[in-house]
Amino acid sequence: MNDCKNNQPPLVDHLWNTLPYRALQTHALVTGDHLYHLVPSESLIYADPQFKCPDRAKEPDGTVFLSKFQHLAIKYGQVTEHHPAAPCGNAIPEDLEKLRWLGKVVWESQIEKKELIERTGVTKEVKSIVQGIHNEMDRSWSGISDNVSTIHCGRAADHPRSKSSYFAAMLFANSEVQTLGYYVLDNILKIAATHSEFHLRHLVVLYRELISAPAEFLGYVGTEFLRDSHRKIDELITLKVEPNTNQEEAREDLLAMVSVLAQYVNLLIAQNLLLFPWKHTIEYPIPSD
């Protein structure tokens, strides 16, 4: 999201200060082509925007608004409600077609299907593991997972340590999980979406070669659910993905598992960063000369 010409840092701060959060994405019913969700920020109710456009229907597609109703709204097409609104940013131009597609599928889900829009996989076994990882995320989305908490109090089952200290275990858990999430899992998904020359077999090789070692190591230092989930995914690749002659279905199964694992790992990144003892940074001041 870019800043728009009328960016409003004080208003946007109400959003930034609330991150991260989860909310149900909803489609407007009497406003036209408008998406919105609830931002869990009380201060938005009485915030005083520095600027309001006189008619949000005349703003460009992709404009993002924040309102006193605690809504973050995005205009993706024709809007029928001609009310003033406080813009705070806009979608980047190259994402506008994706935004319009999202508006279409959210509308279909809200009006007809009444289902969450997320990758679930195709086969029963894949759907089960995807749901299991979602359930684990739900348990600690606004808190700290048991695995991360265990690492940061030195009680991981395998007791990773150097002599009598578990400091290095915290350090490695923090750095390794970032690499796995930001640079490995996320990029496998990016490659699958943007490089059509990467077929299913190539994506399977990428997953197995790049995920196995860090997932096993992170399990050793205490992130056992991640390791166990990886093992189940690897097994399902062998049993359900590779033998499936329907390549489109098999690809969707693989990407559903990679996608939910990436989301889980990125959640662990945030939790590790929160708990890491950053107070020790005072011991390493930047030289003044």
C-alpha positions as CSV (number, residue, x, y, z in Angstrom):
1,M,0.0,0.0,0.0
2,N,1.4,3.4,-1.0
3,D,0.8,6.7,0.9
4,C,-1.8,8.7,-1.0
5,K,-1.5,12.4,-1.7
6,N,-3.4,13.2,1.4
7,N,-1.6,10.8,3.7
8,Q,-2.4,11.3,7.4
9,P,0.3,9.9,9.7
10,P,-1.7,10.6,12.9
11,L,-4.7,8.7,11.5
12,V,-2.5,5.8,10.1
13,D,-0.8,5.5,13.5
14,H,-4.1,4.1,14.9
15,L,-3.8,1.3,12.4
16,W,-0.1,0.7,12.9
17,N,-0.4,0.6,16.7
18,T,-3.0,-2.1,16.4
19,L,-1.0,-4.5,14.2
20,P,-0.9,-7.4,14.0
21,Y,-4.6,-8.3,14.1
22,R,-7.1,-10.7,12.4
23,A,-10.4,-9.6,11.1
24,L,-13.2,-10.9,8.9
25,Q,-13.0,-9.4,5.4
26,T,-16.4,-8.2,4.4
27,H,-18.0,-6.7,1.3
28,A,-20.2,-3.6,1.5
29,L,-23.9,-4.3,0.9
30,V,-25.3,-0.8,0.1
31,T,-22.1,1.1,-0.9
32,G,-21.1,-0.6,-4.2
33,D,-17.6,-2.0,-4.9
34,H,-16.2,-1.6,-1.5
35,L,-14.4,-4.0,0.9
36,Y,-14.0,-3.4,4.6
37,H,-13.0,-5.1,7.8
38,L,-13.0,-4.2,11.5
39,V,-9.8,-2.7,13.0
40,P,-9.7,-3.5,16.7
41,S,-8.7,0.1,17.6
42,E,-10.9,2.0,20.1
43,S,-9.0,5.2,19.3
44,L,-10.3,5.2,15.7
45,I,-13.8,6.0,17.2
46,Y,-12.7,9.4,18.4
47,A,-9.8,10.1,16.0
48,D,-10.0,13.5,14.2
49,P,-8.6,13.1,10.6
50,Q,-6.6,16.0,9.3
51,F,-8.3,15.6,5.9
52,K,-11.5,14.1,4.4
53,C,-12.2,13.9,0.8
54,P,-15.7,15.3,0.1
55,D,-17.0,12.3,-1.9
56,R,-15.3,8.9,-1.6
57,A,-17.1,7.7,-4.7
58,K,-14.9,10.0,-6.7
59,E,-11.6,8.8,-5.3
60,P,-9.5,6.4,-7.5
61,D,-9.9,2.7,-7.3
62,G,-7.5,1.3,-4.7
63,T,-8.0,4.1,-2.2
64,V,-7.9,3.0,1.4
65,F,-10.0,4.7,4.1
66,L,-10.1,4.6,7.9
67,S,-13.3,5.5,9.7
68,K,-14.7,6.2,13.1
69,F,-16.7,3.0,12.8
70,Q,-13.3,1.2,13.2
71,H,-13.4,0.2,9.5
72,L,-10.5,-0.1,7.1
73,A,-12.2,0.2,3.7
74,I,-10.9,-0.2,0.2
75,K,-12.6,1.1,-3.0
76,Y,-12.1,-1.3,-5.9
77,G,-14.8,-0.2,-8.3
78,Q,-17.9,1.9,-8.6
79,V,-19.0,3.2,-5.2
80,T,-22.6,4.4,-4.8
81,E,-22.5,6.1,-1.4
82,H,-21.4,9.8,-1.8
83,H,-20.1,10.5,1.7
84,P,-17.0,12.2,3.0
85,A,-14.2,9.8,4.0
86,A,-10.7,9.9,5.4
87,P,-8.2,8.4,2.9
88,C,-5.0,7.0,4.4
89,G,-3.3,5.3,1.4
90,N,-3.8,3.5,-1.8
91,A,-3.1,0.1,-3.4
92,I,-0.2,0.0,-5.8
93,P,-1.4,0.2,-9.4
94,E,-0.1,-3.3,-10.4
95,D,-2.3,-4.8,-7.7
96,L,-5.6,-3.3,-8.8
97,E,-6.7,-6.3,-10.9
98,K,-6.0,-8.6,-8.0
99,L,-8.0,-6.2,-5.8
100,R,-11.0,-6.4,-8.2
101,W,-10.7,-10.2,-8.3
102,L,-10.6,-10.2,-4.5
103,G,-13.8,-8.1,-4.4
104,K,-15.5,-10.6,-6.7
105,V,-14.7,-13.6,-4.6
106,V,-15.4,-11.9,-1.3
107,W,-18.8,-11.0,-2.7
108,E,-19.5,-14.5,-3.8
109,S,-18.5,-15.9,-0.5
110,Q,-20.6,-13.4,1.5
111,I,-23.7,-13.8,-0.7
112,E,-23.6,-17.5,-1.7
113,K,-21.0,-19.7,-0.2
114,K,-20.6,-18.4,3.3
115,E,-17.1,-19.9,3.5
116,L,-13.7,-18.4,4.4
117,I,-11.5,-17.7,1.4
118,E,-8.3,-19.5,2.0
119,R,-6.3,-22.4,0.5
120,T,-7.6,-25.7,2.0
121,G,-6.2,-28.3,-0.4
122,V,-8.2,-30.9,-2.4
123,T,-7.8,-34.3,-0.8
124,K,-9.2,-35.2,2.6
125,E,-5.8,-35.8,4.2
126,V,-4.3,-32.5,3.0
127,K,-7.4,-30.6,4.2
128,S,-7.0,-32.2,7.6
129,I,-3.4,-31.1,8.1
130,V,-4.1,-27.6,6.7
131,Q,-7.0,-27.3,9.2
132,G,-4.8,-28.6,12.0
133,I,-2.1,-25.9,11.4
134,H,-4.9,-23.2,11.2
135,N,-6.2,-24.5,14.6
136,E,-2.7,-24.2,16.1
137,M,-2.4,-20.6,14.9
138,D,-5.8,-19.7,16.3
139,R,-4.6,-20.8,19.7
140,S,-1.8,-18.4,19.8
141,W,-2.6,-15.7,17.3
142,S,-2.9,-13.0,19.9
143,G,-0.5,-14.5,22.3
144,I,2.6,-16.8,22.4
145,S,2.6,-20.4,21.3
146,D,3.6,-23.1,23.9
147,N,6.6,-24.0,21.7
148,V,8.0,-20.5,21.6
149,S,7.4,-19.9,25.3
150,T,9.2,-23.1,26.1
151,I,12.3,-22.1,24.1
152,H,12.5,-18.7,25.8
153,C,12.4,-20.2,29.3
154,G,15.0,-22.9,28.5
155,R,12.7,-25.8,28.8
156,A,12.7,-27.3,25.3
157,A,12.4,-31.1,25.4
158,D,15.8,-31.8,23.9
159,H,17.5,-29.2,26.2
160,P,19.5,-27.4,23.4
161,R,22.3,-25.5,25.2
162,S,25.9,-24.5,25.4
163,K,27.3,-25.6,28.7
164,S,24.6,-24.3,31.2
165,S,23.1,-21.6,29.0
166,Y,20.1,-21.7,26.5
167,F,20.9,-18.2,25.1
168,A,22.2,-19.6,21.8
169,A,19.1,-21.7,21.4
170,M,16.9,-18.6,21.6
171,L,19.2,-16.8,19.1
172,F,19.2,-19.7,16.6
173,A,15.5,-20.2,17.0
174,N,15.0,-16.5,16.2
175,S,17.3,-16.4,13.2
176,E,16.5,-19.8,11.6
177,V,12.8,-19.3,11.7
178,Q,13.1,-15.9,10.0
179,T,15.2,-17.5,7.2
180,L,12.7,-20.3,6.8
181,G,9.7,-18.0,6.6
182,Y,10.8,-14.9,4.8
183,Y,13.3,-16.4,2.4
184,V,12.3,-20.0,1.8
185,L,8.6,-20.7,2.3
186,D,7.5,-17.3,1.1
187,N,9.7,-17.5,-2.0
188,I,8.5,-21.0,-2.9
189,L,5.0,-19.6,-3.0
190,K,6.2,-16.6,-5.0
191,I,8.0,-18.9,-7.5
192,A,4.8,-21.0,-7.9
193,A,2.7,-17.9,-8.6
194,T,5.1,-16.0,-10.9
195,H,7.2,-18.6,-12.7
196,S,5.1,-20.9,-14.8
197,E,8.2,-22.9,-15.9
198,F,8.4,-24.3,-12.4
199,H,6.2,-27.4,-12.6
200,L,4.9,-29.5,-9.6
201,R,8.0,-31.7,-9.5
202,H,10.3,-28.7,-9.3
203,L,8.2,-27.2,-6.4
204,V,8.4,-30.6,-4.6
205,V,12.2,-30.6,-4.9
206,L,12.4,-27.0,-3.7
207,Y,10.3,-27.9,-0.6
208,R,12.2,-31.0,0.3
209,E,15.7,-29.6,-0.3
210,L,15.1,-26.2,1.4
211,I,12.7,-27.0,4.2
212,S,13.8,-30.3,5.7
213,A,17.1,-29.3,7.4
214,P,15.9,-26.1,9.1
215,A,12.5,-27.6,10.1
216,E,14.3,-30.5,11.8
217,F,16.8,-28.2,13.5
218,L,14.0,-25.9,14.7
219,G,12.2,-28.9,16.1
220,Y,15.4,-29.8,18.1
221,V,15.6,-26.3,19.6
222,G,12.0,-26.4,20.6
223,T,9.6,-25.7,17.8
224,E,8.2,-29.2,17.7
225,F,4.9,-28.4,16.1
226,L,6.7,-27.0,13.1
227,R,8.9,-30.0,12.7
228,D,6.0,-32.4,13.1
229,S,3.9,-30.5,10.6
230,H,6.8,-30.6,8.1
231,R,7.1,-34.4,8.5
232,K,3.4,-34.8,7.9
233,I,3.6,-32.6,4.8
234,D,6.6,-34.5,3.5
235,E,4.7,-37.8,4.0
236,L,1.6,-36.5,2.2
237,I,3.7,-35.3,-0.7
238,T,4.8,-38.9,-1.1
239,L,1.4,-40.4,-0.6
240,K,-1.0,-37.9,-2.1
241,V,0.8,-35.3,-4.2
242,E,3.4,-37.2,-6.3
243,P,1.1,-40.2,-7.2
244,N,-1.8,-37.9,-8.3
245,T,-2.1,-37.9,-12.0
246,N,-4.3,-34.8,-11.8
247,Q,-1.4,-32.3,-11.8
248,E,-3.7,-29.3,-11.1
249,E,-5.2,-31.0,-8.1
250,A,-1.8,-32.2,-6.8
251,R,-0.3,-28.7,-7.2
252,E,-3.2,-27.2,-5.2
253,D,-2.6,-29.7,-2.4
254,L,1.1,-28.9,-2.3
255,L,0.6,-25.2,-2.3
256,A,-2.1,-25.3,0.3
257,M,0.3,-27.1,2.7
258,V,3.2,-24.8,1.9
259,S,0.9,-21.7,2.3
260,V,-0.4,-22.6,5.7
261,L,3.1,-23.6,6.9
262,A,4.5,-20.3,5.7
263,Q,1.8,-18.4,7.6
264,Y,2.5,-20.4,10.8
265,V,6.2,-19.8,10.5
266,N,5.7,-16.1,10.0
267,L,3.6,-16.0,13.1
268,L,6.5,-17.7,15.0
269,I,8.8,-15.0,13.7
270,A,6.7,-12.3,15.4
271,Q,6.4,-14.2,18.6
272,N,10.2,-14.9,18.8
273,L,11.0,-11.2,18.1
274,L,8.6,-10.2,20.9
275,L,10.2,-12.5,23.5
276,F,13.8,-12.2,22.6
277,P,15.8,-10.5,25.4
278,W,16.7,-7.3,23.5
279,K,17.8,-5.6,26.8
280,H,21.2,-7.1,26.0
281,T,21.6,-4.6,23.1
282,I,22.8,-2.1,25.7
283,E,26.0,-4.2,26.0
284,Y,26.8,-3.5,22.3
285,P,26.7,0.3,21.8
286,I,27.7,1.7,18.4
287,P,31.2,3.3,18.7
288,S,31.0,7.1,18.8
289,D,34.3,7.6,17.0
